[in-house]
Amino acid sequence: MVTPAITLTSNNYFFFDAQALDASFPDGYEVRLSTTNSTVAALSTVLLNVPAETATVWNSRRIDLSAYANQTVHIAWRNNSNDQFVLAVDNIEVKEVISNDAGVEDLTISDTYVTNSTITIGGTIENTGLNTLNSVDINWSTDGGVTVNTNSLTPSTASFGSTSFTHTITATALNPGLFTDLMVWTSNPNGVADSLNANDTIRTRFFVNNGTTVSREVLLEEFTTAPCQFCPDGAVVVEQILASNPAVIAVGEHACFGTDAMTIPEASTYCSAFGSGAPTACIDRVLFPGETSVAHGRGTWSANAATRAAIGSPVTLNVTGTYNATNRQVNADVTANFADYAVPGDIRVTLFVVEDSVTCAGSGYNQVNAYNNSAGHPYAGAGNPIVGFVRRHVLRDVYPTNDAWGDNTVIPTSPVLNTNYVKNNTFTLNSTWKSNDVSLVAFVSYYNVNTDERVVLNAADVKLNNLTSSVGEIEKDASSLSIYPNPTADVSTIEFNLSTSKAVLLSVRDMTGKEVIVKDFGTLSAGVQKIAFDATNLTNGIYFASMKIGEEVITKKLSVNR
């Protein structure tokens, strides 16, 4: 691969990123240069020799071209290894490097903050100049404001090196329900004016909410098929998770390793977006740190599900309606109610129809079993294939029927707090599905062109035969909760209105997640309830008060300030 002709000036460097795509087969290569033409014979000067490029992560490389100042050159990559796989090259540029130059390389800023919380602005500064960077100013401003908050640093960083920073001036999260634009930039590298400003600045933004959460149900979507020999073990892992974590809802999607008799088009669509093998699973459709795809291996399903279950959700979700056993007509309402601001976006409502304990035999059902001869495994001796394998949580249908990614007409881009958003689904249950084993699984999720950003906000499920019209009570109880005064110096009142008698439990945690107060009030009667909250033994700061009312949990931020 050869570049077009490049006319150099003084102090030019050649930059590019490269990576091998398989650690077992890393490509090697040379970077060559010609000062005449682009023929193979002319490209005789070797600038760089890499025996084996770094695999699976981008490696930034640079070459000093100052020896060729004011000349016209061609630069080429020449493979020097045989029978390897793929070498990827990106971000190719030739640019002049000045003596004193610096810029912000990245920021350590969260995507979301609770209102009035303190934001520490930090990140990494890169010395993009030829001289050692001995001093530099780091500045920031929000929402295009004219205020410049300046911090002078003495990094002593060599040319092309990086150093981390933490700004001494913090920001405050304000304006819940809105984004805040943050700009951070460098100035005065080594005490001189920066003559190259294009690389000085990073812009980002963060969203601010109230810190109010409700309990989360975690959606685990397991990819599994009858031809998949390791999928019996995936089924074992799912049941272990369900037994230990009641906040998890499991759905079996028959795709990602061929197909079987239970495959539906939507399952194949989800596989194409999130993964390429089975048994794998999506946990709330989150791309977790350390995973290369949203659908990942069973070794981390349990831990990732527990992580999601511990994070509150901004939206309450309920499924109500009716089922007529005579004509098998289903009328199901999915109701979403936002207790706190959600990051604006394309927020969608989806309803799954799930059948449990599917035990058909024959082609498309008999389960290939790699564990038939594995002593101690639950499916040891079960046969290979397993005839009559019990399929749990089989995804049978998806509503709306015209879009596997959910209905985008119900919830606005920026949902209004304490407002019911209802999606009605009316359909006839397939006559071959056992109604006693059918559940409805609803969830609210983001849709984005980037498949790594289709995260589930919350989920809910209900057995078809338990489908009733009772959504209002839980929402009324949750939305009526208030704490006053807040901030408090000593004693506050927690007030809420119970539609029926319910058990009430209070748990208070500090900013580190440590539980500092827990109090069980037992079962309280219907009506307005007022509970005194004594904060005299708490130090100044932000706390999160979680009230468990029946089976629902709502969390509100509490500030102690004396």
Secondary structure as GFF3:
##gff-version 3
##sequence-region A 1 562
A	DSSP	beta_strand	6	7	.	.	.	ID=ss1
A	DSSP	beta_strand	12	20	.	.	.	ID=ss2
A	DSSP	beta_strand	29	34	.	.	.	ID=ss3
A	DSSP	beta_strand	45	50	.	.	.	ID=ss4
A	DSSP	beta_strand	59	64	.	.	.	ID=ss5
A	DSSP	three_ten_helix	66	68	.	.	.	ID=ss6
A	DSSP	beta_strand	72	79	.	.	.	ID=ss7
A	DSSP	beta_strand	87	96	.	.	.	ID=ss8
A	DSSP	beta_strand	102	107	.	.	.	ID=ss9
A	DSSP	beta_strand	112	114	.	.	.	ID=ss10
A	DSSP	beta_strand	118	119	.	.	.	ID=ss11
A	DSSP	beta_strand	122	127	.	.	.	ID=ss12
A	DSSP	beta_strand	136	142	.	.	.	ID=ss13
A	DSSP	beta_strand	149	153	.	.	.	ID=ss14
A	DSSP	beta_strand	162	166	.	.	.	ID=ss15
A	DSSP	beta_strand	171	172	.	.	.	ID=ss16
A	DSSP	beta_strand	179	187	.	.	.	ID=ss17
A	DSSP	three_ten_helix	189	191	.	.	.	ID=ss18
A	DSSP	beta_strand	201	209	.	.	.	ID=ss19
A	DSSP	beta_strand	213	214	.	.	.	ID=ss20
A	DSSP	beta_strand	218	223	.	.	.	ID=ss21
A	DSSP	alpha_helix	231	244	.	.	.	ID=ss22
A	DSSP	beta_strand	248	253	.	.	.	ID=ss23
A	DSSP	alpha_helix	265	274	.	.	.	ID=ss24
A	DSSP	beta_strand	280	283	.	.	.	ID=ss25
A	DSSP	three_ten_helix	298	300	.	.	.	ID=ss26
A	DSSP	alpha_helix	301	309	.	.	.	ID=ss27
A	DSSP	beta_strand	315	324	.	.	.	ID=ss28
A	DSSP	beta_strand	329	338	.	.	.	ID=ss29
A	DSSP	beta_strand	346	355	.	.	.	ID=ss30
A	DSSP	beta_strand	394	399	.	.	.	ID=ss31
A	DSSP	beta_strand	420	428	.	.	.	ID=ss32
A	DSSP	three_ten_helix	435	437	.	.	.	ID=ss33
A	DSSP	beta_strand	438	447	.	.	.	ID=ss34
A	DSSP	three_ten_helix	451	453	.	.	.	ID=ss35
A	DSSP	beta_strand	456	463	.	.	.	ID=ss36
A	DSSP	three_ten_helix	464	466	.	.	.	ID=ss37
A	DSSP	alpha_helix	471	479	.	.	.	ID=ss38
A	DSSP	beta_strand	482	484	.	.	.	ID=ss39
A	DSSP	beta_strand	491	498	.	.	.	ID=ss40
A	DSSP	beta_strand	502	510	.	.	.	ID=ss41
A	DSSP	beta_strand	515	524	.	.	.	ID=ss42
A	DSSP	beta_strand	527	534	.	.	.	ID=ss43
A	DSSP	beta_strand	541	549	.	.	.	ID=ss44
A	DSSP	beta_strand	552	560	.	.	.	ID=ss45
###
